[in-house]
Amino acid sequence: MSTKELKRLHLIKKSEDKLITQIKAANMLNLSDRQFRRLIAKFRKYGDIGIIHQNRGKISPRKIKPEIITNVVDLYQSEFLGYKPTFFAERLADEYNISIIKNLLGKYLLITISGHQKRKNLNIVPNVKENTMLAN
């Protein structure tokens, strides 16, 4: 369980034991009291597992299949080499009826053509000059 779900579970159990009101618990979770009652109903029906988000562990329906990505990259390398991702995305939508967001398209092209991903969060230490006092 995530920390958010553990916090929800803790407050639901407190409200079930009558140690805190449902409205107070809902306010602590930034939920409406009706939404909190829905969580309690799921807790009563399924137990602790009812609090866990139902989409956990499932593949996103928006995920692009790897076959489509390889087809798009092959198409780019054979016919559209040199096109910018925005224009290439437009041509894919018009001519091949494939709609991919230009940002994702640029990411896929960068990874497959150059062979590496963009770097994330470089730990760059700023160059700080030491304060020096001038001697008189």
ZIFENJO-V360470 format. One record per helix or strand of 3 or more residues. SS is the DSSP state (a for helix, b for strand). FROM is the first residue (numbers start at 0). LEN is the number of residues. If there is no record, write none. Layout:
ss->SS from->FROM len->LEN
ss->SS from->FROM len->LEN
//
This chain:
ss->a from->2 len->14
ss->a from->21 len->7
ss->a from->32 len->19
ss->a from->65 len->14
ss->a from->84 len->11
ss->a from->101 len->13
//
